[in-house]
Amino acid sequence: MKSDFINSVFFVFLGMFFLFLSNVGFNIFSARFLGPVLYGEFNSFFYLLLAFSQPNNALQLFVAKEVSKGGRDKIKDILFSIFVMGIFLFLILSLVMYFLLGFYNIKGIFYLVFGSLIVGLWFVLSGVRGIFQGRLDFLTYGLNIGFEGIFRMFFALVFFLLGLKISGAVLSSVFGAFLALLFLFFNNKIEIEFDGLNFNFSFLKNFLYAFFFFLPFGLIFQLDLSFSQYFIGGEENGYITACSLYGKNLVLLSMVLANVVFSYVLKKSEGYFIIGSLITSVLFMVAFVFSLLFGRWLIVFVQGKDFVNAGKFLPLYILVSFPLGILQQIMNYIYAKEIKFFPFFMWGLFFVFFTSLLFLFKSFVFSVNQFFFVFLIAFLLIDILLASFIFLYNKKLLLTKSLK
């Protein structure tokens, strides 16, 4: 089982490696074609879409859990339910996006529709990937992750050459997700049946709980970029979003690694949480040292000379992102433990931190370095509080079992 786990981690890392390279290629093109200001605006908008998509991880985990139990009809109904819910998500999010786009200085029906479409496609893609995760087919899973990034990079170059700017970057994400979805269906891995389809309301109920569970993490995940767009803005916001390419991708890698851990916990109930957290810590440690030595060179190579000032912020941004990587591991662990009251605790925690940070940034003016320091402290405090929560919960659980 441990050798299978190592192979699965390798396949996922391979897929994430190709995704990272393609993201680098995408940013090489977008930074040069858009410039610091438009680049900053697009990335703030893009990570807002990612925030709405963070609960997709819950969808993927739930599908994997159901697939691990077996049952062809159950998988067929879940697949149908995923597509129906994806359509409803697109429609609902179109309404929500109408009120949010002004905050990101992006206006127009195009961004409202296609931004919502991206989130809807990511939703369906995550659900279908959950089928392969439940089967422990991490080779197909890893390849699909890599191919999505490659498709996105290719179409970004095409659209930029055609003169499209932010709209080209948005469209490339639509094409990348759509082609990645087609890859899974035409890979002869999933049978499509249209007879006897039933909407799985139990699936909907469980997903809504998972959505409620993971959404605070999604909002925390992009909180620094939202505040940067609103309170810093201009070229410095572009520099911060340039650094986010590396920090946020490390967090996403942590998420995919956490999904592998979750799948093996389902199969064997073995505790891989510590292993996942250690691997995450090592990844961030290596990235931090690399950014200290080669950060400026990397920024200039990927984003261009206009972003050279971002290089001095990169090591700090890696540090700021590290608690988010650990937080992803913690969230998956608590979700696997099925602690029902936890989402209310997490929403309360998010509300306290959000209002505190909002008051702080409205009351004082911060430099970029001070901005990073504030968020580093905030994210570390969240990790410490949740780690304490896990410790106290497990201690109470052990005490209850001993009394019985």
N, C-alpha and C positions, 0 to 999 in steps of 0.2 A: 504493500500500500504506500509506503514511504517513497519507493522508487517511482511509482505512478504520480505521486504528489510532486516530486522533483521534475519529472517530465512535463507535467501540466504547468508548473511555474515557468519552465523554460519556454514552452510554446506561447504562453501569455506574454512573457518578456520579449520574445521574438516579435510578436504582433505589435506590442507597444513600442519596440525599437523602430519598426517601420513607420508606425504612426508618428513617433517623435520626429523622425527624419523628414517625413512628408509635411509635418507641421512647421519644421524649420524651413523647408522649401516654400510653403505657403507664406510664411512671414517674410522670407527674402523678397518675394514678389510684392506682397501687400505693403510692406514698409516703404519700398522704393516707389511704388505707383501711387500710394496714398499720401505719404509724408507724415510727420509726427502728429499733427493736429487731427487729421481724418483717421489716421491709424489708431489714435487714442480713442476717438469716438466709436469707431467700429468695434474695437476690442471690449470696451465697456458694455456696448450693446450685446456683443457675442456672449460675454460671460453672464449677462442677465438671462439669456436663453439657456445657458448651462445651469444657472440657478434653478430655473423652472424644470430642468431635466434631471436634477439630482435625485428626486424621488423615483426616477426610472430605474435606479439601482435596486430599489425595493421591489419594483415589478419584476425585474430580472431574477432576483433572489426568490421571489414567491413562485414564479414559473419553474425555476430550477427545483424548488422543493416539491412541487406537484409532479413534475416529470420523474423525479427520483422515486416516486411512489408507483410509477408505471400506469398503464391504462391508455390505450390508443384513443378511445372515445373522449376521455378527459382532455387529452392533448388537443384533439380536434376542436372541442368546444372552447378551450382556452385560447387557441389561435384565432378563432372567430371573434371571441370577446375582445381580444387585443386590438383587432382592426376596428371594431365598433367603437371602443373606448378612445382609440386614437383619433377618429373622426370627431367625436364629441369634444375631446381635448383641444383640437384645432379650433373648433367653433367658439368654445368658452374662452380660450386664451386670446382669440382675436378681439374680444370685448375688453379683456384686461389690458392688453397691449395698447389699446387706444389711449388709456389714461397714463401709461408709463413712458411712452416714447418721447414725449416732450421733455422729460427729465434728462434724457440722453441726447438731446439736441438733434434727434433724428425724426423727421416728419414725413408723412406721405402714406397712402394706402398700400403701396408696394411693400414697405418694411413691416407694416402691420400684418399683412397677409402672409408674406413669405417667412417672416420671423416666427409666426405661429405654425406655419407648415413645417419648418425645421424641427420645432419641438415635437410636433405630432409624429413626424417620421422617426425621430430619435426614440420616441415612446414605443412605436411598433418594432423598431429594430432591436431595442433592448429586450422586449418581450420574446422575440424570436431567438435572440442569442441565449436567453434563459433556457430554451429547449436544449441547446447544445451544452450549456453549462450543467444542466441536470443529468445529461447523458455522460458527463465527464469527457466530452469530445472537445478538448481545449485546443487541438490542432486547428480544426475548422474555426473555432471561436477566435483564436489568435490571428489566423490569416484574415478573417473578416475585419477585425479591428484595423489591421495594417492596410488592407485594400480600401477601406473607407477614406483613410487619410490620403492615400495616393490619388484616388479619384478626385477628391476635393482640391488637392494641389494642382492637378492637371487642368481642371476646369477654371480654377482661379486665374491661371496664366492666360488661358484662352479669353476669358471675359475682360481681364485687364488690358490685353492687347487690343480688344475691341473698343476700348475707351470707357468701359464701365468701372466705377470706383467702388464705393461702399456697396452698391447694388450688385456688382460683380462678385464681391467677397461673400455676400449673402447667398447669391444663386449657386455659387460653387459648393456651399454647405448642403443645399437642397439636393444637388446632383450627386454629391458624395454619399449622402445617407440613402438616397433612392437606389443607387447602383449597388451599394453594399447589401441592401435588402434583397435585391434581385439575385445577387451572388448566392445567398443562402438558399433561395428557393430553386434556383437552376443548378444547384450543386448536387441534385438528386438525393438530398438528405431529409427533405420534408415532403410528405405526401399531401397534396391539396385535394380535399373532398368537399363537395357542396351539399351532399344529401344529409338530412337529419341533423342540421346544425342547431345548437341551442346556446343561448346566451347564458354564461355561467355567473349567476348573481352572487354566489359565494365568493367567486374570484373577485368580483367588483367590490364586495364588502371588505375583503382582505386587502385589496389594493388601496382602497380609500384609507384604511387604517395605516398601511405602510406609507402612503403619501403624506398623511398627517404626521407620521413618525419621522420621516427623512427631510421634509421641507425646511425645517429650521436649519439643518445642516447646509442645505442648498443656499439659503439666504446668507448664512454666515460665510460660506465659501466665496461669495462674490462681494461681500460687504466692503472690503478694502477698495475694490475698483469702483464701486458705486460712490463711496465717499471721496475717492480721488477725483472722479469726474465732476462731482458737485462742488467740493471745497478747494481743489487744487486747479484742475483744468489746464488748458493750453498745452504747451510743449512738455511741461513737467508731467502732466497726466499721460502723455504719449510715452515718456521714458518709463513711467511706472508700468504701463501696460506692456511695454517691450520686455520688461523683466518678468511679467506675469506668464509669458510663454513658457519659461523654464520652471518657475515655481508651481504654477497651476498644473502643468503636465506631470510633475512629480506627484502631486496630490492625486491626479487621475490614475497614475500608475499604482499608487497605494490603494485606490479603490478597486482596481482590477485584481490586484493581489489579494485584497480582502475578500473578494468574491470567490477566488480559488479556495481560500481558507474556509469560507462559509460552506462551500460544496462538500469538502471533505469532512467537516463537522457533521453535516447531514448524513453522510454515508457511514461514518464510523464513530461519531461522537468523540473524536479525539481533539484535544485542545491545541490547536495550531495558532491561537491568538497571539501568544508570546512570540512565536517564530515570525509571524507576519509583522508584528510591531518592531522586532529587531531588524528584519530585512528593510523595513521602511526607514528606520533610524540610520542604518548603514548607507542607504541610497542618498539620503539628505546630507549625511556627513561628507560623502565623496563629492556630491554636487557643490557643497559649500566650499570645500578646499579647491576644487576646480575653478569655481567662480572667482576666488581670491587671486588665483594665478593667471587665469586666462579670460576673466569676465569681459574686460573691455574689448579684447580681440574677438571674442565670440559675438558680442553685440554688433561690432562693426561688420563682421563677416556676414551675419544673418540679416540685420536690419539696416545696415549702411552707415556711412559717416555722419549722417544727420542725427543719429542716435548715440553717438560716442559718449555723451554725458550720462547715458543710462547705465554704462558699464560700472560706474562707481556705486550704483545702487543695487546691483545684482546680488552680491553676497548677502546684503541685508534682506532682500526679498526672499532669498532661499531660506533664511532663518525664520522669517515671518510665516512662510508656507509650511515649515516643518510641523508645527502643532496641528495644522489642518490635516496633514497626512496621518498623524496619530489619531486625530479625532475621527477620521474615516474608519480606522480599525476599531475604535471604541464603539462607534455607532452600529457597525455590522455585528459586533459581538453582543451588544445589548439586544439587537433585533433578533438574533439567533436564540437568545435566552427567553424571548417572548415576555418581557416585563411590561405588562399592559398599561400601567400608569405612567411609564417613563415619558411618553410624548408630551404630557401636560407639564411635567418638570422641565423638559427641553424648551417648550414654547415660552414658559415663564423665564427661563434663563436667557433665551434670545431677546425677549422684550426688555429685560433689565439691561443687558449689554448694549442693545441698539439705542435705547433712550439715553443711557449714560454717555455713549460715544457721540450721539447727536448733540447733546448738551455741551459736551467738551469742545467739539469742533466749531459749534456756533459761538462759543464764548471766547475762544482763543485762536490765534493764528499759528500754524505749525509749519516748520520747514519739512522737506521731504523726509529727511532722516528722523525727525521727531515724529512724523506721521507713521513711519515704519515701526518706531519704538512703541508707540501707543498700541498699535495693532498686535505687535508681538506679545506684549503684556496681556492684552485682552484675550488672545487665542490661547496663551499658556494657562491663564486662569480658568478658561472653559475646560481645558484638558484636565487640570488638577481637580476641578469640581466633579467632573464625570468619572475620573479614576477613583476618587473618594466614594462616589455613588456606587460604583461596581464593588469596591472593597466592602463597604457597609452592607450592601445587598447580599453578597456571597457569605459574609460573616453571619448575617441573620439567617440565611438559608441553612448553613451548617449547624447553627444553634438549634433551629427548628427540627432538623433531622436527628440530632443527638437526643433531644427531649423525647422524640417518638420511640 
